[in-house]
Amino acid sequence: GLLDALYAKNQLRLEYDAATTRNASQAFASRSGNCLSLVIMTAAFAKALDLSVTYQAAVIEPMWSRAGGMHFLSGHVNLTLGGRSTGIRTIYDAGESLTVDFLPPQELRGLRTWVIPEQTIVAMYMNNRAAESLVRGRVNDAYWWARAAVVQDPSFSSAYNTLGVVYLRHGDWQEAERVLSNILEREPGNAQAISNLALALGKLGRAAESDALHRRLAQIDPYPPFHFFDRGLAAMRLGDFSAARDLFAREVDRDPYYHEFQFWLGLANLNLGNVAEARRHLALAVENSTTRGDRDFYAAKLERMRATRDR
């Protein structure tokens, strides 16, 4: 049935691809998507079969990425369908229900979740599309997606933060300040909102307030995302491959599943003559890549290294 189609390699053949957040029909047509897209697609199938659907957000370690000069914090969602367990991997028996998750089985052990309404799932989809539009430089599209996400679920703070970034990108400093300040009234420790608000206040010429927020942010998050990675890149440019290796390793310790960290740790090891370690980290970069483009790029680098070894 549905569950066999989702997991059997000879049926849908789903592939994880985070390049674009797809709706149900797009995910089905491409047989790929990020976890949100695949959850949306599965929910559409389940509803067509008159199965009940419950959405869950998961408690996971922070997963950061960046593109277009922006940092993105990724979450994880899954869903529970009415029915009985069939013993398929990544499905858990919860009485009369089945939880379907697209993470690898080893990452699901001890996964804690909480129920979220469908309106939040829809807001997440819209928020993702807004962020993707920003990366592509389509600020007007990003505004309408972010605004729709806020309307869809006014309690979803990530949508407000994205809207604040849209205003920043458009040069609407006062609007950005208003939206981001609203987040901090509800979530005083929201590091993303603090960082973005500090930028907005700086643009408004309110340097003292901006500096105060930067100091507050340094206390909350003294080593922000990509801190050691950026220092590692600087060390690579200086030819200090040993320091670069150690700095990249610190980022890998924080997020072992981020492909770019593994890739650069591999390159640092390669420059140090540690070929076996370089191959291992490049293989991990391939394994953990989230888009077809990245996967192909890392795979080509790894194949070139293997070809050089076999000469």
Rosetta blueprint (number, residue, H / E / L):
1 G L
2 L H
3 L H
4 D H
5 A H
6 L H
7 Y H
8 A L
9 K L
10 N L
11 Q L
12 L L
13 R L
14 L L
15 E E
16 Y E
17 D L
18 A L
19 A L
20 T L
21 T L
22 R L
23 N L
24 A H
25 S H
26 Q H
27 A H
28 F H
29 A H
30 S H
31 R L
32 S E
33 G E
34 N L
35 C H
36 L H
37 S H
38 L H
39 V H
40 I H
41 M H
42 T H
43 A H
44 A H
45 F H
46 A H
47 K H
48 A H
49 L L
50 D L
51 L L
52 S L
53 V E
54 T E
55 Y E
56 Q E
57 A E
58 A E
59 V E
60 I L
61 E L
62 P L
63 M E
64 W E
65 S E
66 R E
67 A E
68 G L
69 G L
70 M E
71 H E
72 F E
73 L E
74 S E
75 G L
76 H L
77 V E
78 N E
79 L E
80 T E
81 L E
82 G E
83 G L
84 R L
85 S L
86 T L
87 G L
88 I L
89 R L
90 T L
91 I E
92 Y E
93 D E
94 A E
95 G L
96 E L
97 S E
98 L E
99 T E
100 V E
101 D L
102 F L
103 L L
104 P L
105 P H
106 Q H
107 E H
108 L L
109 R L
110 G L
111 L L
112 R E
113 T E
114 W E
115 V E
116 I E
117 P L
118 E H
119 Q H
120 T H
121 I H
122 V H
123 A H
124 M H
125 Y H
126 M H
127 N H
128 N H
129 R H
130 A H
131 A H
132 E H
133 S H
134 L H
135 V H
136 R L
137 G L
138 R L
139 V H
140 N H
141 D H
142 A H
143 Y H
144 W H
145 W H
146 A H
147 R H
148 A H
149 A H
150 V H
151 V H
152 Q H
153 D L
154 P L
155 S L
156 F L
157 S H
158 S H
159 A H
160 Y H
161 N H
162 T H
163 L H
164 G H
165 V H
166 V H
167 Y H
168 L H
169 R H
170 H H
171 G L
172 D L
173 W H
174 Q H
175 E H
176 A H
177 E H
178 R H
179 V H
180 L H
181 S H
182 N H
183 I H
184 L H
185 E H
186 R H
187 E L
188 P L
189 G L
190 N L
191 A H
192 Q H
193 A H
194 I H
195 S H
196 N H
197 L H
198 A H
199 L H
200 A H
201 L H
202 G H
203 K H
204 L L
205 G L
206 R L
207 A H
208 A H
209 E H
210 S H
211 D H
212 A H
213 L H
214 H H
215 R H
216 R H
217 L H
218 A H
219 Q H
220 I H
221 D L
222 P L
223 Y L
224 P L
225 P L
226 F L
227 H H
228 F H
229 F H
230 D H
231 R H
232 G H
233 L H
234 A H
235 A H
236 M H
237 R H
238 L L
239 G L
240 D L
241 F H
242 S H
243 A H
244 A H
245 R H
246 D H
247 L H
248 F H
249 A H
250 R H
251 E H
252 V H
253 D H
254 R H
255 D L
256 P L
257 Y L
258 Y L
259 H H
260 E H
261 F H
262 Q H
263 F H
264 W H
265 L H
266 G H
267 L H
268 A H
269 N H
270 L H
271 N H
272 L L
273 G L
274 N L
275 V H
276 A H
277 E H
278 A H
279 R H
280 R H
281 H H
282 L H
283 A H
284 L H
285 A H
286 V H
287 E H
288 N H
289 S L
290 T L
291 T L
292 R H
293 G H
294 D H
295 R H
296 D H
297 F H
298 Y H
299 A H
300 A H
301 K H
302 L H
303 E H
304 R H
305 M H
306 R H
307 A H
308 T H
309 R H
310 D H
311 R L
